[in-house]
Amino acid sequence: MKETIQMLKTLTEAKGIAGREDQVRTLFNGYISPFADEIMQDGLGSLIAKKQGTKTGPKIMITGHLDEVGFMVTQVDEHGFIKFQPIGGWVPHVMLSQKVTIVTRSHAEIIGVIGSKPPHIMTLSEREKTVAIQDMFIDIGVSSQKEALDAGIRPGDMIVPVCDFTVMHNEKYLLAKAWDNRIGLAVIIEVLKALQKEEHPNIVYGVGAVQEEVGLRGSKTATHLVQPDIGFALDVGIAGDTPGISANLAQSKIGLGPQIVIYDASMVSHPGLRDLVTDIADELRIPYQFEAIPKGGTDAGSIHLTGNGVPSLPITIATRYIHSHTSILHYDDFINTVKLTTEVIKRLDQEKVEQLVMRR
C-alpha cells in the first residue's frame, strides 16, 4: 500500500491542465511502461500503452485523462496582477483567496493567490453576490508589470491549484488536487500491472488522454488511432454523502464501491456492457453503485461515437468536492475499481464482444 500511496501522491501533485499535460504524461509513461508491450502517442498528445493478451482478440480500451482543471494566464496588468481564463469547469464560489502555481515557459513555478476584497470594505450588495471570474485576479507579490514579466510570466502560461496530497485521519480517506483524473490513470496502471500475471484473450490499450476537461478531445483522437471494440472511461464521479446534497441529486457515497454510470450528459451507457460489468461484480462480490449524472461527462462520451460506434461504459469513483482546489476519495473504491476492471477484461473475449455489438 505504501508504494501505491506514493504513486497517487506523485500523480496528483503533478501539474497539467488541458494542452499542458507534458509533466503528467511523462509520469504516466514511467509508471505504465514496465507493464506494456508497446507505447504510442497520438497527434494530440494522448499516451497509449498496449498490452497484448495470449492471442489475437478484441481491442479493449481503458481511458483516463491526464489533464486537471486549472487556469491560463491571459493578461498581466500595469501593477503586476494576473488576469486568467478558466480551463475546465469552475464556479466562482470555490476560487477566491485560494493559492495557485503559475508555471512559466522555463518551467519556473511562481506561487500566487486569487485576490479578494476584505469584507470590511464590501457594500451589502457586494457581500450578497458572487464575484464574477472575469473580475478576479491573481496576486504573485510584485509591484509592477515589469516585475511580473521579468519573472517569466506570459499569456498562455499554465496555472494550477495548490494542494498537498494528504492522508487524512481515517487513512482510507485521501485528499489531493487533481483526483479528476489522476485516479483514473492510477487505475489503468494497476490494471496493466495485474494483467502481467493473468491470461486474457484481448489486446488492452491503457490510454492517458489529453484535453478531457475542455471537451473530451484526446479520447476522440486516441480512439481513432486504436479503433477499439470496447471502451471504458475511468474517472471520478460525484459523491452525494456530504451536507446539502440530496439523494435525488447524487446518491453515491465514498467507500461503497465504484460507480457504474448509466447516464450522463455525454452518453447513454451501453446496456449490455453495463449488465456484463455488474454481473461480474455480483459474482465476485465487488461492491458497486449506480449513478446518473445530468450534467458533465467522461471520455466515454467521445469513445462511443468514434468510427462506427464503440460499446462503452464509464466506471467512476465517487469523489467529494471535484472541480475545486481540493477533493477527497476513498482508497477502497480505488482498489475495487482496479479489481473490477481487471476481472472484466479477463472475461471479455471475441464471442462476448460480438454479442455486445449486436445488443443495442
N, C-alpha and C positions, 0 to 999 in steps of 0.2 A: 504493500500500500504506500509506503514511504516514497518509492521511486515514482509511482503513479501520481502522487500528490505533487511531487517536484515538477513532473511534466505539465500538470494542469497549471501550476504557478507560472512556469516559463511561457506557456502558450497565452495565458490571459494577460500577462504583463507586457507581452509584445505589442507593438504599435502598428496599426494598419487599417486605415479607412479605405473605402472603395476607391480604387485607382491607385492606391499606395500600399499594396499588400506585400511588398518585397520581403520585409523582415519576417512576416508570418509565414510566407511561402518557403523561405529558407529553413525555418524551424520545422515546419511540417515535412519538408523533404528529408531533413536529417532524421526525424523520428520514424518515418514510414519506409524509407529506402531499404533498411535491413530485411523487411518483410515482403518486398515487392520484387517481381521478376523484371520489371521494366518501368522506367519513369518517363512520362511525356509531359509536354506543356502545350496548351493551345495558343492561338494567336493573341488572345485577350489576357492571358497570364494565368489561367487556371492550371493547377498541377494535377496530374493523373497518374496514379500508381496502379499498375496492372499486376494481378496475382492469378497465375494460371492454375486451374484445378488439375485433376488427374487425367482428364480427357477433354477434348474439344466439346464445349457445351454452350448453353445460353450465356449471354453477357449480362451480368448483374452490376448495376452502377449504384454505389452508395456515396452520397454527396453531402458535404458540409461546406460552409463558406468561410473564406479567410478573413473577410473584412468585418469591421465593427462599426457601430455608429460613432460619428465624431463630427468634425467641422473642418472648414478650409478657410485660410486667410484670403480675404478679398481686398482689403484696403489697410493702409497704415496712415492714420491722420497726423496732422501737424504736431500734435502733442505726444505721439508715440503710442496712442491707443489703437488696438487692433479690431477692425470690423471683420465679420466672418459669415460664412454660409454653412448652414447645417448640411451634413452628409448623412442621409438616413432620417428616420422619423423621430423628431424631438418635439416635446411640448415645453413651453416656457417655464412651467411650474417647477421643473426639476433642475433648472440650469443656473440661476443666479447664485453668486458667491461660491461657485464650485471651481476647484483647481483644474487646470488643463496643462498639457505639454504641447508646445509648438515644436515641430521637427523641421529643421531647415534643410536646404538643398545639400549642405555639407554634413548632414546628419547630427548637427548640434541640437541639443534639447533645451528649450527655454521654458521655464515654468511661468504661468500666468494665472490670473483669476478672472472669472466673468464678473465684471463690476456691477454693483447695485447701489442705489441711493439709500442712505440710512433712513430708518422710519421716522426719526426725529424731525426731518425736514420735508416729509411727504405730506401732501394735502390728503384730506379724507378720501377724495375720489381716486387718488393715486394708490392708496392703500387697498382699495377695494377692487382694483383691476389688475390684470396680468400684464407685465411688461412684454411688449412685442419683441420677438427675436431680432428683428431688424433694428431695434433701438438699443440692443445690448452691445457691449464691447468687452475686450479683454485687456487687462492691465498687466503688463510684464515688468513694471517697476523701472520705467525710463521717463525722461523728461522731454523728449523731442522725437520727431520723425527720424532725424538723422541717427540718433542713438539706436532706435529700433532697427533701421536699415543696416547700420554698421554691425548689429548683432547677427545679421544674415537673414532676417525675416523678409519674405517676399510674398506677393499674391500667389496663391496656389499651394502654399505650404500646408502640410497636414497638421491638424490639431486633434489630440485625443484626450479623453478624460483621465484623471489621475485617481487611481485606487489600488492600493497594495493588496495582493492576494492574502486572505486571512482565513485560517481555520478557526471556527467560532467555538463558543462554549460547549455545545454539543458537537463533537468532532466530525460528525457526518454532514454538518451544515457548513458550506463553503461560500465565502463572499469574495467577489472579484469584479473587475470591469470585464467587459467583452466575453462573458459566457455566451453571448449571442455573437458569434457562434463557434468559439474555440472549443466548446464542449462537443460539438459535432465532429470537429477534427479529431479530438481525443478518442471518440467512439470509433472512428474509422481506423485510427492507428491500432487500437486494441483489437478490433475485429480482424484485421490482417495478421496481427501477431497471433491471435488464437487459431487462425486457419493454417498456420505453419505446421501444426501437428494433426491436422484433420484432412481427410479426403472429402472432396466435394466435386460434383460434376459440372462446374461452372468456370467461367472466366470472370473474375471480380475486378472491378475498377473502383478504387478509392479516390474520390475527387475532392480537392480543395478548391472551391470555386471562388472567383473574384466577383465583386460588384453585385452581391445579392441585395444589399441594403438600398440600392438605387434602381431596382427593377429586375432582379433575378437574371442578370445579364450573363455572368460567367457560366452558369449551369447550362444556358442555352447553347453557347459555343462548344462547351465540353461535350454535351450530348450529341451535337453534330459530329464531333470527332470520334466518339466511342461507338455511337449507334447501338445503344443497349437494347436488350429485350425487356428488361425490368428495371425500374428506378425507385430508389428510396432517398428521401431527403431526411437528414439527421440534423435536428435543430433544437432550439429552445421553444417552449410554449408558455402560455400564461398560467400562472398559479392563482387559484382563487381562494386561498386559505388565509388571507390577511383581512383585517377590519375594513369594512366599506365595500367589499366585493361580494355580491350575492351569487348563489349557485346558478342563476339564470344568465349571469354574465360570464363566469368561468367556474367550472365545477371541480377542476383538478386540485390535488393537494400534493405538495412536495413530499417525497419519501414513499409514495404509494405506487410507484412504477412508471414506466414510460407511457406517454400519451399516444394513442392511436387516433390520428386526426381524420375524422370522417368528412369534414368540410372546412374550407377556408375561402377567403376572397379570391384566391388564385386558382382553385380547382375543386371539383368533387372527387374524392378519393375513389380509386378503383375498388368496387365491392368484393371481387374475387380475391384480390391481394389482401384486402382488409381481413377477410374471413380466414385466409391461409395463415396470416400472422397471428391472429387471435386464437385460432385452433392450436397452433404450436405453443403459444403462451399458456393456454389452458392445460395442454398435455404435460408440459414441464413445470407447471405451477409457478410461472413467472408472472408477477403482478403487473397489471396494466390498467390504464384509464382511457375512456373515450373522451374526445374533445372536439368541439366545433368552434371555429373562430370566425366571426362575421367580418372582421377587418384584418388585413395583413395576409401574408402567405409565406411559403417556403420555396426552395429551389425546385420542388416537385411541380410547382406551377409552370415552370418552363420545361422541365424534363418531359412531362406527359404530352406536351403539344409539339414536340420536335419530330421531324420526319413524318412518318405515317401514324404517329401516336405511340406512346410508351405507357403500359400499365404502371402506375406509380402510386406511392403512398408516403406521406410524411410520418415519421416516428420522432416524437419530440420529448423533451424533458421539461417538466414544469419548473418555472423559474420566477422568483419574485423580483419585481422592480426592473424588468427589462426596459431597454432604451432609456437608461439613465446612467449616471456615473458608476453606480454600484448595483449588483444583483446577487441573489442568493439561490443556490440549488442544493440538492441532497446527494451525497456520494452514492447511496444505494440505487438511486434512479440511474445514475451513470453506469454502474455495474450491471444492472438488469437490462439496460438498453444494449450494452455490448453483448450480453448473453443471448438476448432475443434475436438481435440482428445476425449473430453468428449462426444460431440454430436455424434460422430461416434460410440462410444461404446454403447450409449443409443439406437441406431438404428440397431445395429447388433443383429441378432437372428439366430436360427438354420437354418431357411429356407434360409436366405441371405448367411450364411456361406456355405451351401451346393451348392448354385448357384455359389459362388466364386470358390469353389474347382473344380467344373465341368468346369468352364471357364478358359482356359489356353491360 
